[in-house]
Structures are given as structure tokens and as C-alpha cells.
């Protein structure tokens, strides 16, 4: 019986394959074209990026900064550049891409530095807008600090990861507004969430480096169908599974569902037609509405700890991986991406160590290239708005008195008078 069944199954498979190969002239050209088209798109983009000039700005801070993170939010709004891809010719022949920028917080043996990486054609805009919001800082073109490290796993220990959001993008993290920093209060009453990160960065020692990179690119809308049932489940479960729906539209539908849900549940009762939301739901609605009202950026966060073997300190890893906990809200939080973390839960998951070595190499190379958006990455980027980005990257006020955060006693030069407006 079994023999007959296997023979018949084999015969059916053989006949099916025969039909497929008989009509190869229909599907083979299309198959080859799709392979070519996919390879071509990657090639033109890679070629364009290879020939693109880039630069790194270091921002040197004065002794006193009286600006709230709102100033950084206004600066970030100028980086919302949706052009660059163009139409068919520019995108698929010239390799046009939307520009992205990198906001970097770095510690070199405990000396904390702020950097912004950009394509050179946007350098004047970046410099101008930084001076517009922070006239007392000094913006200087700097040597790329990543070029000073030649990663050799035999000499340098590396630990790194990427971060993502735990929940759907419209649910906001805890921002500087939630911390009460939007109104430039008196220094002694400020609680700046970035202070703990800077304190940690200033605590590392000789032979150690910590790099924190936030890549941002203007988010362009895309449409996907949103199912009411999924949204209801998401609302009822504050820390549930993440979906992949449009950021702005999803946020609006979350609010819409919460506003109309109770009316739909009570539509059979003519005496009870009212909206009944808890205080927590009302706060969720307000938070989501505020989040989606501001420009959103596709975002990728990458962190790396480097040290010579004799200076490698496991406690530094804990400090680095905890650097985003202060942004946890009741709606969302950052979490490391396990498949991008240079570690495995058990030795049998990588018995030869080859996968770990490859992860480290890829993470390091992607960092120094500021690569993510136009690479075949195995994790998706997420969306943060300008308020959220300004919270995790801004210049701290003088209340943050980390000894290893260099500050200028006085501004050395005025902003260049010929900067374009």
C-alpha cells in the first residue's frame, strides 16, 4: 500500500515538474528579470553611496546652555528631508536615496563627545541650523573617530547591539515634555533623562570606547490595511506583540477605536450611548495624538563597546545596555534586538564561534559606514518623532556637571557670517 502511494506521489510530482519545464519560456524570462532588477537596484544605490562625500561635525559645548531640548527638536525638524529619491530615472538609474543623518554620542576613554554625521551637500544646512538654535556652541568639522580603530578580534574585544521599540511605533516613549523640560525651568529643578547616559559614558576608563549611534531618515507614508480586532487587542494589552502598520494612520485608528469602542458595544441599549474611557485610556489617546502630530523619522539605534582585552570590563556592557531605560513610558520602551546582539544564550547555538564573529564584524562595519536604510538588513527600522529624538539626543544644560564632558570656558569664534539662511 505504502509503495503504491509513494509511486503515485512521485508520478504526480514528476508530471507537475514536467508541465513547469514545458512552459519555461513563459516564467524563466520573468524570473531572470526579477533577479536582475533586484541586483540592479542594489548596485546603483551602492555605487551612488560609494561616491557620496560625507563629513562629521563635532559639537563643542559652552559652560552654560540655557536651552531646553525643544531647541534640538526645532533643529531636527530641518533634517526632515523627503527628497533625494526623485522619479524613475533618478531612483533606478542614478541610485537616488532619501538622505539620512547620524546623531552620535561617544565616549573615548571617558571623554564624552557629541557628533553629527551628514552627507557633505547638507553640511551647510546642518551647521547653520545648529547655530540658529544653539548660537553659543562651536561646530567644527572633525576627523571621523571610527577611522582611528582598526577592528582586529585578536586584539580588541567588541560587544554591541541594536535597539528597537517594544510596541507599535505610535505609542510614545517618555520624552522631555513628560520630564517637564519644555519650559526651560530653573537649573536646580531640572531632571534631564540624558544625564544618566552622560554620567555612564564619563565613567569608562583607559582603553575603553563606547559609541552610540542614532540613524534618522524622514519617514514617508505607506498604506496598509488596519484591522479593528487587532487594534482592540493592542489597546487592551499595553505590552503586546508589535505589528507593522503605517505609523501615522495606525496612530489615528488607535485613537478612533478607543473613542468609538464603547459606543459600538452599547449600540443595542438606547439608554446607554456614551463614551466611557478610563483615565489611562484618555492619557493614551492624548499621547498618541501628540506623537503622530509631529514629523516622524525612520530610526535605527546601534551601540558598540570596544576595549583592548586587558581593559575590557563586563560592567560597562551593563551600563551601555541600560542607557535607554529612563525613556520607558507606560506605553512603550526600547529593547535590544537579540539577533543583532553579539551574544548567544547558550554555547550550542554557536559552537564554533563563527556566527558571533560574523555578527561583530557586520555590526562594526555597519556602524562606521552609518549603514542601515539602504542595506539588506534583517531588522526593520522603527519610527520616532522629533520630540522623542530630541529627548535621547540633545545638549545637556550646565546642571549636568560630568567632569569628562568638555565644555568651553568661552566661545572661541562667532558663527561664520557667510552661512546660508
C-alpha positions in Angstrom: 0.0 0.0 0.0 2.7 2.4 1.0 4.7 1.5 -2.1 1.8 2.3 -4.4 1.2 5.6 -2.6 4.8 6.6 -2.9 4.8 5.7 -6.6 1.7 7.7 -7.3 3.0 10.7 -5.4 6.3 10.5 -7.3 4.4 10.3 -10.6 2.3 13.4 -9.7 5.4 15.4 -8.8 7.1 14.3 -12.0 4.2 15.3 -14.1 3.9 18.7 -12.3 7.6 19.4 -12.9 7.3 18.3 -16.5 4.5 20.9 -17.0 6.5 23.6 -15.4 9.6 22.9 -17.5 7.5 22.7 -20.7 6.4 26.3 -20.2 9.8 27.6 -19.2 9.6 30.2 -21.9 6.8 31.9 -20.0 8.2 32.1 -16.5 12.0 31.9 -17.0 12.4 35.4 -18.6 10.3 36.9 -15.8 12.3 35.1 -13.1 15.6 36.2 -14.6 14.3 39.8 -14.9 13.3 39.9 -11.3 16.7 38.7 -10.2 18.4 41.3 -12.5 16.2 44.1 -11.3 16.8 43.4 -7.6 20.6 43.2 -8.2 20.5 46.4 -10.3 18.7 48.4 -7.7 21.3 47.4 -5.1 24.1 48.1 -7.4 23.1 51.7 -8.4 22.4 52.6 -4.8 25.7 51.2 -3.6 27.6 52.9 -6.4 25.9 56.3 -5.7 26.6 56.0 -1.9 30.2 55.0 -2.6 30.8 58.2 -4.5 28.9 60.4 -2.0 31.1 62.7 0.1 30.3 62.7 3.9 31.6 64.5 6.9 31.4 64.5 10.7 30.7 67.6 12.8 31.8 67.7 16.4 29.7 70.0 18.6 31.7 71.6 21.4 29.6 72.8 24.3 29.9 76.1 26.2 29.9 76.2 30.0 26.3 77.4 30.1 23.4 76.1 27.9 20.1 77.6 28.8 18.1 75.9 26.0 15.6 73.1 26.6 15.5 70.0 24.4 12.9 72.0 22.4 15.8 73.7 20.6 17.1 70.3 19.5 13.6 69.4 18.3 13.5 72.5 16.1 16.9 71.6 14.7 15.7 68.1 13.9 12.7 69.4 12.0 15.1 70.9 9.5 16.6 67.4 8.9 13.2 66.2 7.7 14.3 65.9 4.0 11.9 63.7 1.9 13.6 64.5 -1.4 16.6 62.7 -3.0 14.9 59.6 -4.5 13.3 61.5 -7.3 11.4 59.8 -10.1 12.1 56.7 -12.0 15.3 57.8 -13.7 16.9 59.4 -10.6 15.9 56.5 -8.3 16.6 53.5 -10.6 19.4 54.8 -12.8 21.3 57.3 -10.6 20.6 55.5 -7.3 18.9 58.4 -5.6 18.0 57.9 -2.0 16.4 59.9 0.8 19.2 61.4 2.9 19.8 60.2 6.4 21.8 61.6 9.2 23.5 60.1 12.2 23.3 61.6 15.8 26.2 60.2 17.8 27.1 60.2 21.5 30.6 58.9 22.0 32.9 58.3 24.9 36.7 57.9 24.2 38.3 56.7 27.5 35.7 58.7 29.4 35.7 61.9 27.4 32.2 62.5 26.2 31.6 63.9 22.7 28.7 64.9 20.5 28.9 64.2 16.8 26.6 64.6 13.8 27.4 62.7 10.6 25.9 64.0 7.3 26.4 64.0 3.6 28.6 66.9 2.6 26.0 68.6 0.5 23.9 69.0 3.6 26.8 70.3 5.8 26.0 74.0 5.5 22.4 73.4 6.4 23.3 71.3 9.4 25.9 73.9 10.6 23.5 76.9 10.0 20.6 75.3 11.8 22.8 74.2 14.8 24.0 77.8 15.2 20.4 79.1 14.8 19.2 77.0 17.8 22.5 76.9 19.8 24.5 80.1 19.0 26.9 79.5 21.9 28.2 76.1 20.7 31.1 75.6 18.4 30.5 73.4 15.4 33.7 72.1 13.9 34.5 69.6 11.1 36.2 66.7 12.8 38.1 63.6 11.8 35.9 60.6 11.8 36.7 58.9 15.1 35.7 55.5 13.8 38.6 55.6 11.3 41.1 55.5 14.2 40.0 52.0 15.1 41.1 49.0 13.1 39.0 46.2 14.4 41.0 43.1 14.9 39.2 40.5 17.0 42.6 39.2 18.2 43.5 42.5 19.8 40.1 44.3 20.5 37.1 42.9 22.3 33.8 44.1 21.0 30.2 44.0 22.3 27.3 45.6 20.6 23.7 45.6 19.7 20.8 47.4 18.1 17.7 48.7 19.8 14.1 48.8 18.7 10.7 49.7 20.2 8.9 47.1 22.2 5.4 48.2 20.9 3.9 49.7 17.8 5.5 53.0 16.7 2.7 55.4 17.5 2.9 54.5 21.2 5.5 57.1 22.5 8.4 56.7 24.8 8.8 59.0 27.8 10.0 62.4 26.4 11.5 65.6 27.7 8.0 67.0 27.9 7.0 64.2 30.2 10.0 65.2 32.3 8.8 68.8 32.4 11.8 70.2 30.4 9.8 72.1 27.7 9.6 75.4 29.6 13.3 76.0 30.4 12.8 75.7 34.2 15.4 76.7 36.7 18.5 74.6 36.6 18.1 73.2 40.1 14.7 71.8 39.3 15.7 70.1 36.0 15.7 66.3 35.7 17.3 65.6 32.4 17.0 62.0 31.2 20.2 62.2 29.2 22.2 63.0 32.3 22.4 59.3 33.4 23.7 58.3 30.0 26.4 61.0 30.0 27.4 60.1 33.6 27.8 56.5 32.4 29.8 57.5 29.4 32.1 59.6 31.5 32.8 56.7 33.9 34.6 54.4 31.5 38.3 54.2 31.7 41.6 53.8 29.8 41.5 51.7 26.7 37.7 51.7 26.5 35.3 53.3 24.0 31.5 53.4 23.8 29.8 54.5 20.6 26.1 55.3 20.4 24.6 56.0 17.0 21.0 57.1 16.1 20.4 57.0 12.4 17.4 59.0 11.2 15.7 59.4 7.8 12.4 61.3 7.0 9.5 58.9 7.2 7.4 58.6 4.1 3.8 57.3 4.4 2.8 53.9 3.2 -0.6 52.3 3.3 -1.6 49.1 4.9 -4.9 47.7 5.9 -5.6 48.0 9.7 -7.9 45.5 11.3 -10.2 46.7 14.1 -9.8 43.5 16.0 -6.0 43.7 16.1 -6.2 47.3 17.3 -8.6 46.4 20.1 -6.3 43.6 21.2 -3.4 46.1 21.2 -5.3 48.6 23.3 -6.4 46.0 25.8 -2.8 44.7 26.1 -0.4 47.5 26.9 2.7 45.4 26.1 1.5 43.1 23.4 3.0 42.0 20.1 4.3 44.6 17.6 2.5 45.0 14.3 3.9 46.5 11.1 1.2 49.1 10.2 1.6 52.6 9.0 2.8 54.9 11.8 0.5 57.9 11.4 -2.6 56.1 10.1 -2.2 53.4 12.8 -2.0 56.1 15.5 -5.1 57.8 14.2 -7.0 54.5 14.1 -5.9 53.6 17.7 -7.4 56.9 18.8 -10.5 56.4 16.7 -11.1 52.9 18.0 -10.7 54.0 21.6 -13.1 56.9 21.1 -15.8 54.8 19.4 -15.4 51.4 21.0 -17.8 51.8 23.9 -20.5 53.3 21.7 -20.3 50.3 19.4 -20.5 47.9 22.4 -23.6 49.7 23.7 -25.4 50.4 20.4 -28.2 48.0 21.3 -29.0 49.8 24.5 -30.7 53.2 23.7 -30.3 54.4 27.2 -26.6 54.0 27.3 -24.9 55.7 24.3 -21.9 57.4 25.7 -18.1 57.2 25.6 -16.6 55.5 28.6 -12.9 55.7 28.8 -10.7 55.2 31.8 -8.2 57.9 32.8 -5.4 55.7 31.4 -7.2 55.4 28.0 -7.7 59.2 27.9 -4.0 59.7 28.5 -3.1 57.1 25.9 -5.3 59.0 23.3 -3.6 62.3 24.2 -0.1 60.7 24.0 -0.7 59.0 20.6 -2.3 62.2 19.1 0.7 64.2 20.3 3.1 61.7 18.9 1.7 61.5 15.4 1.2 65.2 15.1 5.0 65.7 14.8 7.3 64.8 12.0 8.4 61.2 12.2 11.8 59.7 11.3 12.7 56.2 10.3 15.2 55.3 13.1 17.8 52.8 13.8 19.8 52.8 17.1 23.2 51.0 17.3 25.6 50.8 20.2 29.1 49.4 20.4 31.6 48.9 23.3 35.3 48.5 22.3 38.2 47.8 24.5 41.6 46.2 24.5 41.5 42.8 26.1 43.2 43.9 29.3 40.8 46.8 29.8 37.5 45.0 28.8 35.0 45.4 31.6 31.8 43.5 31.7 30.1 46.1 33.9 30.5 48.6 31.0 28.2 46.4 28.9 25.5 46.5 31.5 25.8 50.3 31.7 25.6 50.6 27.9 22.6 48.3 27.5 20.8 50.2 30.3 21.3 53.6 28.8 17.8 53.8 27.3 15.7 52.6 30.3 15.0 56.1 31.5 12.9 56.6 28.3 10.4 53.9 29.3 6.9 55.1 29.4 3.7 53.3 30.3 3.1 52.8 26.6 6.5 52.0 25.0 10.1 51.3 25.7 13.4 50.4 24.0 14.7 46.9 23.9 17.8 45.3 22.4 17.4 43.2 19.3 18.6 39.7 20.2 19.6 38.7 16.7 21.8 41.8 16.4 23.4 41.4 19.9 26.9 40.0 19.9 26.0 37.3 22.3 24.2 33.9 22.4 22.1 32.5 25.2 23.7 29.1 25.0 27.0 27.7 23.7 25.4 25.1 21.4 23.8 28.0 19.5 27.2 28.8 18.1 29.6 26.0 18.9 32.3 27.1 16.6 32.0 30.9 17.3 31.7 31.7 13.6 28.3 33.3 13.9 29.4 35.5 16.7 32.5 36.6 14.8 30.3 37.5 11.8 27.9 39.4 13.9 30.7 41.5 15.4 32.2 42.2 12.0 28.9 43.2 10.5 27.9 45.4 13.4 31.2 47.2 13.3 31.2 47.7 9.6 27.6 49.0 9.5 28.4 51.4 12.3 31.5 53.0 10.6 29.6 53.2 7.3 26.5 54.6 9.0 24.6 51.9 7.1 21.1 50.6 7.7 18.4 52.1 5.4 19.8 51.0 2.1 21.3 47.7 3.2 19.6 44.3 3.2 19.2 44.4 7.0 17.4 41.7 8.8 15.6 44.0 11.2 13.2 46.8 10.3 13.7 50.4 11.4 11.1 52.0 13.6 9.7 55.5 13.8 10.4 58.2 16.4 9.1 61.7 16.1 11.2 64.9 16.6 10.1 65.1 20.3 11.3 61.6 21.0 14.6 62.1 19.1 15.3 65.3 20.9 14.9 63.5 24.2 17.5 60.9 23.5 19.9 63.3 21.8 20.3 66.9 23.0 23.0 69.1 24.5 22.7 68.9 28.3 22.4 72.1 30.4 25.0 73.2 32.8 23.2 71.2 35.6 24.8 68.1 34.1 28.3 68.5 35.5 30.1 65.4 34.3 33.9 66.2 34.7 34.7 64.3 31.5 32.1 66.3 29.4 34.3 69.0 28.0 32.8 72.5 28.0 34.4 75.7 26.6 35.0 78.4 29.1 34.0 81.0 26.4 33.0 80.7 22.8 36.1 80.9 20.7 34.6 82.2 17.4 31.3 83.6 16.2 29.3 81.6 13.7 30.6 82.2 10.1 28.9 85.2 8.7 28.5 83.7 5.2 26.4 80.7 6.3 23.4 80.3 4.0 20.0 81.1 5.6 
